[in-house]
Amino acid sequence: MTDLCSPRTLLFWAGIIALASSQTAPTTTAPPASTSNETSPPPTPPSNSSDSQASPTDTTETATTEAAETTPEPPKCSYNVTPIEFGLQINVMNSPPGEYNISIIEGGRRVIEETFDFTHSGQQDIQRLKPCTEYEHQVAFIHSDGNKTLQCTSNGDKTETKEMSKTDITVQSNKNGCVCYQSNWNISSSISAPNVASADQCSSDSKSFCVKHRDICSDFETTFTSGNCPSLSITTNIIVDLYNLTEIQQSPSTGLPANIDPTLPTIPECENLSVDYTCSEKDKPDEVNKPLSELEPFRNYRCSGLIVINNIPTVYTTPPVHLNTDCDLTINFKEETTNTSIELSWKTTSKNCNGVLHNFLYDCSCSPGDKTGITKLQSDGGTCDITDLTPFTDYKCGVQPKYKDKIVPIKKEVQLKTAPGDNDKAVVGFLIFLISAALLLLACVNYRKLRKCRR
């Protein structure tokens, strides 16, 4: 029997224990140890979960999770539409900045399709639409490659425009026998009028109708109807340029009151044609125009006339005409003098301004000394008493007319001499005495000489 404590026995059991300690894998069960003296094959080392490759199922699940974490959420885009004057207002909200395509559709027909940049503002006005009309609208975000990548949503895809008023329509100049209507609304299909034909005589923003000759100088009624709007009518008194305005003969007067006599063509339908003139001074073009009745004398005016029919102004004006209002004033003096004063009285007459003589004012004065007097006005002249003058002195006296405190370029002057004073009379009397004595003495001398000659 082998000794259990022999060295060989102890080595055997130490190998068995070491082999058993190396079999630690949790999922693998080590085979039973051999009790023979033969050496066992080395065990397969256990697989580590952190170092081993994942199965195909595990790889798919991991890729899906990573894709979900990196793919951004698609952008959102919404807008609303508000009716405004002459159209619609598009407001894009909660949307990425950039370019958007806006489409406006009427009755299945796309009437507007434009691209707008909403980088800095999300608001856009769409105008020149028809009033009281329902429009369908579409808004789409445009990618940088030019493709419409996102269709915006709205609380409704149809909106009706506002109602039109008479103040939204203006009547333009009548050209070549046509009446032109203009509006910021699209009224191209809204106008109707009796006995007229549509024409393209006005601008592209207008709608025009040819007016027949019998409508000249009469009331012309046009009706506007659009969508669900109630109809509205505009009545215009028509006068058209069937004649060349430059051929109107205009004869301006000179002086005041100013008058311009135009010679208008004879049109049987137009019985009450007239011209209302207003004028401005040539060197004051920014001055407010004045009617002929307010023009001032000694001015140069540039006038134009507005053609009026039945006291209703039209859109037509005559070519400009130049008007001169110089007055041929004549001042006739009467004067009385004393040794210290001069009294002037005068009458003013005029051939071309006789009707406005009562509007003139006057200043009177005498020089030297620049003595002035107080003027007492009369309807066609005045009187003036200039005092505190020097006796027996020559003076140059004059009267200066004014119009609304503005001096006019006409002045009447006269040379006068004051009467002698008391001292002047004594000197004159003494001189007369001396002259008389000298004459008497001379006569006596001559008499004596005559008597001697006779002896």
C-alpha positions as CSV (number, residue, x, y, z in Angstrom):
1,M,0.0,0.0,0.0
2,T,1.3,3.3,-1.0
3,D,2.3,5.7,1.7
4,L,-0.2,8.5,1.8
5,C,2.4,10.9,3.0
6,S,5.1,10.1,0.5
7,P,6.3,13.0,-1.7
8,R,4.8,11.4,-4.9
9,T,1.4,11.3,-3.3
10,L,1.6,14.9,-2.1
11,L,2.5,16.2,-5.6
12,F,-0.4,14.4,-7.1
13,W,-3.0,16.0,-4.9
14,A,-1.4,19.4,-5.4
15,G,-1.9,19.1,-9.1
16,I,-5.5,18.1,-8.7
17,I,-6.3,21.1,-6.5
18,A,-4.6,23.6,-8.9
19,L,-6.5,22.2,-11.9
20,A,-9.8,22.5,-10.0
21,S,-9.1,26.1,-9.1
22,S,-8.5,27.2,-12.7
23,Q,-12.1,26.1,-13.8
24,T,-14.0,29.3,-12.8
25,A,-16.3,30.1,-15.8
26,P,-19.9,30.6,-14.6
27,T,-21.6,29.0,-17.7
28,T,-19.1,26.1,-18.2
29,T,-18.9,23.0,-16.0
30,A,-15.5,21.5,-15.8
31,P,-15.2,17.8,-16.6
32,P,-14.6,15.5,-13.7
33,A,-11.0,15.2,-12.8
34,S,-9.2,12.1,-13.7
35,T,-7.9,10.0,-10.8
36,S,-5.3,8.4,-12.9
37,N,-1.7,9.4,-13.1
38,E,-2.1,10.6,-16.8
39,T,-1.9,14.4,-17.4
40,S,-5.3,15.9,-18.4
41,P,-5.6,18.2,-21.5
42,P,-5.7,21.9,-20.7
43,P,-9.2,23.3,-20.2
44,T,-10.7,25.8,-22.7
45,P,-10.5,29.3,-21.2
46,P,-13.9,30.9,-20.5
47,S,-15.2,33.6,-22.9
48,N,-15.3,37.2,-21.5
49,S,-18.5,39.2,-22.5
50,S,-16.6,42.5,-22.8
51,D,-14.1,41.1,-25.2
52,S,-16.3,38.8,-27.4
53,Q,-18.2,39.9,-30.6
54,A,-21.9,40.8,-30.4
55,S,-24.5,38.8,-32.2
56,P,-26.2,40.2,-35.4
57,T,-29.4,41.0,-33.4
58,D,-27.4,43.1,-30.9
59,T,-25.7,45.0,-33.8
60,T,-29.0,46.0,-35.4
61,E,-30.5,47.3,-32.2
62,T,-27.5,49.4,-31.5
63,A,-27.5,51.1,-35.0
64,T,-31.2,51.9,-34.7
65,T,-30.7,53.6,-31.3
66,E,-27.8,55.7,-32.6
67,A,-29.8,56.8,-35.7
68,A,-32.7,57.9,-33.5
69,E,-30.4,60.0,-31.4
70,T,-28.7,61.9,-34.5
71,T,-31.7,62.5,-36.9
72,P,-33.2,66.0,-36.3
73,E,-36.9,66.5,-36.0
74,P,-38.4,67.9,-39.3
75,P,-39.0,71.7,-39.2
76,K,-42.5,73.0,-38.6
77,C,-44.2,75.7,-40.7
78,S,-47.5,77.5,-40.2
79,Y,-49.1,80.8,-41.3
80,N,-52.3,82.8,-41.0
81,V,-54.0,85.2,-43.5
82,T,-55.6,88.5,-42.6
83,P,-57.7,90.6,-45.0
84,I,-56.2,94.1,-45.5
85,E,-57.0,97.1,-47.7
86,F,-56.6,96.0,-51.4
87,G,-55.6,92.4,-50.6
88,L,-54.4,89.9,-48.0
89,Q,-51.5,89.8,-45.5
90,I,-49.5,86.6,-45.0
91,N,-47.9,86.0,-41.6
92,V,-45.5,83.0,-41.4
93,M,-45.1,81.8,-37.8
94,N,-42.9,79.2,-36.0
95,S,-41.1,78.6,-39.3
96,P,-37.4,78.5,-40.3
97,P,-36.1,81.7,-41.9
98,G,-35.5,81.6,-45.6
99,E,-37.4,81.8,-48.9
100,Y,-41.0,80.9,-49.2
101,N,-43.3,80.4,-52.2
102,I,-46.7,82.0,-51.9
103,S,-49.6,81.0,-54.3
104,I,-52.9,82.8,-54.5
105,I,-55.7,80.9,-56.3
106,E,-59.0,82.2,-57.5
107,G,-61.6,79.8,-58.8
108,G,-59.0,77.1,-59.4
109,R,-56.8,79.5,-61.4
110,R,-53.5,80.5,-59.9
111,V,-53.4,84.3,-60.1
112,I,-50.3,85.0,-58.1
113,E,-47.2,82.8,-57.5
114,E,-44.2,84.6,-56.1
115,T,-41.1,83.9,-53.9
116,F,-40.5,86.0,-50.8
117,D,-37.6,86.1,-48.4
118,F,-38.7,85.7,-44.8
119,T,-35.2,85.9,-43.3
120,H,-35.8,89.1,-41.4
121,S,-39.6,89.4,-41.4
122,G,-42.4,86.8,-41.6
123,Q,-45.0,89.2,-43.0
124,Q,-45.9,89.9,-46.6
125,D,-48.8,92.0,-48.2
126,I,-50.4,90.6,-51.3
127,Q,-52.3,93.5,-53.0
128,R,-54.2,94.4,-56.2
129,L,-56.7,91.6,-55.5
130,K,-60.4,91.8,-56.2
131,P,-62.6,93.0,-53.4
132,C,-65.1,90.7,-51.7
133,T,-63.5,87.7,-53.4
134,E,-62.6,84.4,-51.9
135,Y,-59.0,83.3,-52.5
136,E,-57.3,80.0,-51.8
137,H,-53.7,80.4,-50.6
138,Q,-50.7,78.1,-50.2
139,V,-47.3,78.7,-48.6
140,A,-44.3,76.4,-48.9
141,F,-40.7,76.6,-47.6
142,I,-38.0,76.4,-50.3
143,H,-34.8,74.5,-49.5
144,S,-31.5,76.0,-50.5
145,D,-31.5,73.6,-53.5
146,G,-34.6,75.2,-54.9
147,N,-37.1,72.4,-54.0
148,K,-40.3,73.1,-52.1
149,T,-39.5,70.8,-49.1
150,L,-42.1,71.9,-46.6
151,Q,-45.8,72.8,-47.1
152,C,-46.9,75.2,-44.4
153,T,-50.2,74.7,-42.6
154,S,-52.9,77.2,-41.8
155,N,-56.2,77.2,-39.9
156,G,-57.9,77.6,-43.2
157,D,-56.9,77.6,-46.9
158,K,-59.4,80.2,-48.1
159,T,-59.9,83.8,-47.2
160,E,-62.3,86.5,-48.5
161,T,-61.0,90.1,-49.2
162,K,-62.5,93.3,-47.8
163,E,-65.3,95.4,-49.3
164,M,-64.4,98.2,-51.7
165,S,-65.6,101.9,-51.2
166,K,-66.0,104.8,-53.5
167,T,-62.9,106.5,-52.1
168,D,-60.9,103.5,-53.3
169,I,-61.5,104.6,-56.9
170,T,-60.3,107.7,-58.7
171,V,-61.2,109.1,-62.1
172,Q,-58.1,109.9,-64.1
173,S,-57.6,112.4,-66.9
174,N,-59.9,111.7,-69.9
175,K,-57.7,111.0,-72.9
176,N,-58.8,110.5,-76.5
177,G,-62.4,110.3,-75.7
178,C,-62.0,107.8,-72.8
179,V,-62.7,108.0,-69.1
180,C,-60.1,106.2,-67.0
181,Y,-60.7,104.7,-63.6
182,Q,-57.9,103.7,-61.2
183,S,-57.8,101.8,-57.9
184,N,-55.3,99.8,-55.8
185,W,-57.9,97.0,-56.0
186,N,-58.1,94.9,-59.1
187,I,-61.2,96.3,-60.8
188,S,-60.4,95.0,-64.3
189,S,-63.6,92.8,-64.3
190,S,-65.7,95.0,-62.0
191,I,-66.7,97.9,-64.2
192,S,-69.8,98.1,-66.3
193,A,-71.3,101.2,-68.0
194,P,-74.1,101.6,-70.6
195,N,-73.4,102.1,-74.3
196,V,-69.6,102.1,-74.0
197,A,-66.8,99.8,-75.2
198,S,-63.8,98.8,-73.2
199,A,-60.5,100.3,-74.3
200,D,-56.8,100.3,-73.4
201,Q,-56.2,104.1,-73.5
202,C,-55.0,104.5,-69.9
203,S,-52.2,103.0,-68.0
204,S,-51.8,99.3,-67.2
205,D,-53.2,100.0,-63.7
206,S,-56.4,101.4,-65.0
207,K,-59.6,100.5,-66.7
208,S,-60.8,102.8,-69.4
209,F,-64.0,103.2,-71.3
210,C,-64.6,105.1,-74.5
211,V,-67.3,107.8,-74.1
212,K,-69.5,108.4,-77.1
213,H,-69.9,112.0,-78.4
214,R,-73.4,112.4,-77.0
215,D,-72.0,111.8,-73.5
216,I,-69.7,114.9,-73.6
217,C,-70.7,117.5,-71.1
218,S,-73.2,115.2,-69.5
219,D,-73.3,112.9,-66.5
220,F,-71.7,109.5,-67.1
221,E,-72.5,106.8,-64.6
222,T,-70.2,103.7,-64.0
223,T,-71.1,100.7,-61.8
224,F,-68.6,98.6,-60.0
225,T,-69.5,95.1,-58.9
226,S,-67.1,92.5,-57.5
227,G,-67.6,89.2,-55.7
228,N,-70.0,89.5,-52.7
229,C,-69.7,93.3,-52.5
230,P,-72.8,95.4,-53.0
231,S,-72.7,97.4,-56.2
232,L,-71.5,101.0,-56.1
233,S,-71.8,103.7,-58.7
234,I,-69.7,106.7,-59.6
235,T,-71.1,109.6,-61.6
236,T,-68.8,111.9,-63.5
237,N,-69.5,114.9,-65.7
238,I,-67.6,114.2,-68.8
239,I,-65.6,116.7,-70.9
240,V,-63.0,115.2,-73.2
241,D,-60.2,116.8,-75.3
242,L,-62.0,116.7,-78.6
243,Y,-60.0,119.8,-79.4
244,N,-56.4,120.8,-78.9
245,L,-56.1,122.8,-75.7
246,T,-53.0,124.6,-77.1
247,E,-55.3,126.1,-79.8
248,I,-57.4,128.0,-77.2
249,Q,-57.1,131.7,-77.9
250,Q,-56.3,133.7,-74.6
251,S,-56.3,137.5,-74.6
252,P,-54.9,138.9,-71.3
253,S,-55.6,142.4,-70.3
254,T,-53.1,144.9,-68.9
255,G,-53.7,146.8,-65.6
256,L,-56.4,146.1,-63.1
257,P,-58.8,144.5,-62.5
258,A,-57.1,141.7,-64.4
259,N,-59.0,139.8,-67.0
260,I,-58.2,137.0,-69.5
261,D,-60.7,136.4,-72.3
262,P,-60.4,132.9,-73.7
263,T,-61.9,131.8,-77.0
264,L,-63.3,128.3,-76.5
265,P,-64.3,126.0,-79.4
266,T,-68.0,125.6,-80.0
267,I,-69.3,122.2,-79.0
268,P,-73.1,121.9,-79.2
269,E,-73.3,119.5,-76.2
270,C,-71.3,121.9,-74.0
271,E,-73.3,125.0,-73.4
272,N,-71.8,126.2,-70.1
273,L,-68.1,126.1,-70.6
274,S,-65.9,128.6,-68.8
275,V,-62.4,129.0,-67.6
276,D,-61.3,129.8,-64.0
277,Y,-57.9,131.4,-63.9
278,T,-55.4,131.5,-61.1
279,C,-52.0,133.2,-61.2
280,S,-48.6,133.3,-59.4
281,E,-45.8,135.9,-59.7
282,K,-43.1,134.9,-62.2
283,D,-40.3,135.3,-59.6
284,K,-42.3,133.6,-56.8
285,P,-43.3,130.2,-58.3
286,D,-43.8,128.7,-54.8
287,E,-46.4,131.3,-53.9
288,V,-50.0,130.3,-53.5
289,N,-51.9,131.0,-56.7
290,K,-54.3,133.9,-56.6
291,P,-57.5,134.5,-58.5
292,L,-57.6,137.4,-61.0
293,S,-59.5,139.5,-58.5
294,E,-56.6,139.5,-56.0
295,L,-53.8,140.4,-58.4
296,E,-51.7,143.5,-57.4
297,P,-50.5,146.3,-59.7
298,F,-47.1,146.6,-61.2
299,R,-46.5,142.8,-61.2
300,N,-45.7,140.1,-63.7
301,Y,-47.9,137.0,-63.4
302,R,-48.0,133.5,-64.9
303,C,-51.6,132.3,-65.1
304,S,-53.4,129.1,-66.1
305,G,-57.0,128.4,-66.4
306,L,-59.1,125.4,-65.2
307,I,-61.9,124.5,-67.6
308,V,-65.3,124.5,-65.8
309,I,-68.6,123.1,-67.1
310,N,-71.8,123.9,-65.4
311,N,-69.8,125.3,-62.5
312,I,-68.1,121.9,-62.0
313,P,-64.3,121.9,-62.4
314,T,-62.8,119.4,-64.9
315,V,-59.3,118.0,-65.0
316,Y,-58.2,120.3,-68.0
317,T,-56.1,123.4,-67.8
318,T,-55.2,125.9,-70.5
319,P,-51.7,126.5,-71.5
320,P,-50.0,129.2,-69.3
321,V,-50.5,132.8,-70.2
322,H,-48.4,135.8,-69.0
323,L,-50.2,138.8,-67.5
324,N,-48.8,142.3,-66.7
325,T,-50.6,144.6,-64.3
326,D,-48.7,147.9,-64.8
327,C,-51.0,150.9,-64.3
328,D,-50.7,154.2,-66.2
329,L,-51.3,156.5,-63.2
330,T,-51.6,160.2,-63.8
331,I,-51.4,162.6,-60.8
332,N,-52.6,166.2,-61.2
333,F,-51.4,168.7,-58.6
334,K,-52.9,171.8,-57.0
335,E,-50.8,173.6,-54.4
336,E,-51.0,176.4,-51.9
337,T,-48.1,177.9,-50.1
338,T,-47.5,180.1,-47.0
339,N,-44.3,181.3,-45.6
340,T,-44.0,178.0,-43.5
341,S,-46.2,175.4,-45.2
342,I,-47.1,173.9,-48.5
343,E,-50.5,172.2,-49.0
344,L,-50.8,169.7,-51.9
345,S,-53.9,168.3,-53.3
346,W,-54.1,165.8,-56.2
347,K,-56.4,163.8,-58.4
348,T,-55.2,160.4,-59.8
349,T,-56.5,159.0,-63.0
350,S,-55.8,155.9,-65.0
351,K,-56.9,154.4,-68.3
352,N,-56.3,150.7,-67.3
353,C,-56.5,150.7,-63.5
354,N,-59.4,153.1,-62.9
355,G,-61.4,150.5,-61.0
356,V,-58.8,150.1,-58.3
357,L,-57.7,153.7,-57.7
358,H,-59.4,153.6,-54.3
359,N,-56.9,150.9,-53.1
360,F,-53.9,153.2,-53.5
361,L,-52.2,154.9,-50.6
362,Y,-49.9,157.9,-50.8
363,D,-46.9,159.4,-49.0
364,C,-46.1,163.2,-49.4
365,S,-42.8,165.0,-48.6
366,C,-40.7,168.1,-49.4
367,S,-37.0,168.4,-49.5
368,P,-34.5,169.7,-48.4
369,G,-35.2,168.6,-44.9
370,D,-37.3,165.6,-45.8
371,K,-40.4,167.2,-44.4
372,T,-43.5,164.9,-44.5
373,G,-47.1,165.5,-44.0
374,I,-50.2,163.5,-43.1
375,T,-52.2,162.4,-46.1
376,K,-56.0,162.6,-46.1
377,L,-57.2,160.1,-48.7
378,Q,-60.0,160.5,-51.1
379,S,-61.5,158.0,-53.5
380,D,-59.2,159.1,-56.4
381,G,-56.5,161.1,-54.7
382,G,-55.9,163.0,-51.5
383,T,-54.5,166.1,-49.7
384,C,-51.4,166.7,-47.7
385,D,-50.2,169.7,-45.5
386,I,-46.5,169.9,-45.0
387,T,-45.6,172.4,-42.2
388,D,-42.6,173.7,-40.4
389,L,-40.9,175.0,-43.6
390,T,-38.5,177.9,-44.0
391,P,-39.9,181.0,-45.5
392,F,-39.0,182.2,-48.9
393,T,-37.2,178.9,-49.7
394,D,-37.3,176.6,-52.7
395,Y,-38.6,173.1,-52.1
396,K,-39.0,170.0,-54.2
397,C,-42.3,168.3,-53.1
398,G,-43.7,165.0,-54.3
399,V,-46.4,162.4,-53.9
400,Q,-45.5,158.7,-53.8
401,P,-48.3,156.1,-54.5
402,K,-48.3,152.8,-52.7
403,Y,-50.4,149.6,-53.0
404,K,-50.8,147.6,-49.8
405,D,-47.7,149.4,-48.3
406,K,-45.6,148.5,-51.4
407,I,-44.2,151.5,-53.3
408,V,-45.1,151.5,-57.0
409,P,-42.6,152.8,-59.6
410,I,-44.5,156.2,-60.2
411,K,-43.9,159.4,-58.3
412,K,-45.2,162.9,-59.0
413,E,-42.9,165.9,-58.0
414,V,-43.2,169.7,-58.3
415,Q,-40.9,172.7,-57.5
416,L,-42.4,175.2,-55.1
417,K,-41.2,178.2,-53.0
418,T,-42.6,179.3,-49.7
419,A,-43.8,182.9,-49.2
420,P,-41.6,185.5,-47.5
421,G,-41.7,185.8,-43.7
422,D,-42.2,189.1,-41.7
423,N,-38.5,189.9,-41.7
424,D,-38.3,189.1,-45.3
425,K,-41.1,191.6,-45.9
426,A,-39.3,194.4,-44.1
427,V,-36.1,193.8,-46.1
428,V,-38.1,193.7,-49.3
429,G,-39.9,196.9,-48.3
430,F,-36.6,198.6,-47.6
431,L,-35.2,197.4,-50.8
432,I,-38.2,198.7,-52.6
433,F,-37.8,202.1,-50.9
434,L,-34.1,202.2,-51.9
435,I,-34.9,201.3,-55.4
436,S,-37.7,203.8,-55.6
437,A,-35.4,206.6,-54.2
438,A,-32.7,205.7,-56.6
439,L,-35.0,205.9,-59.5
440,L,-36.4,209.2,-58.3
441,L,-32.9,210.6,-57.8
442,L,-31.9,209.4,-61.2
443,A,-35.0,211.1,-62.7
444,C,-34.1,214.4,-61.0
445,V,-30.6,214.3,-62.3
446,N,-31.8,213.6,-65.7
447,Y,-34.3,216.5,-65.4
448,R,-31.6,219.0,-64.4
449,K,-29.4,218.0,-67.2
450,L,-32.3,218.4,-69.6
451,R,-33.0,222.0,-68.4
452,K,-29.3,223.0,-68.8
453,C,-29.3,221.8,-72.2
454,R,-32.3,224.0,-73.1
455,R,-30.6,227.1,-71.8
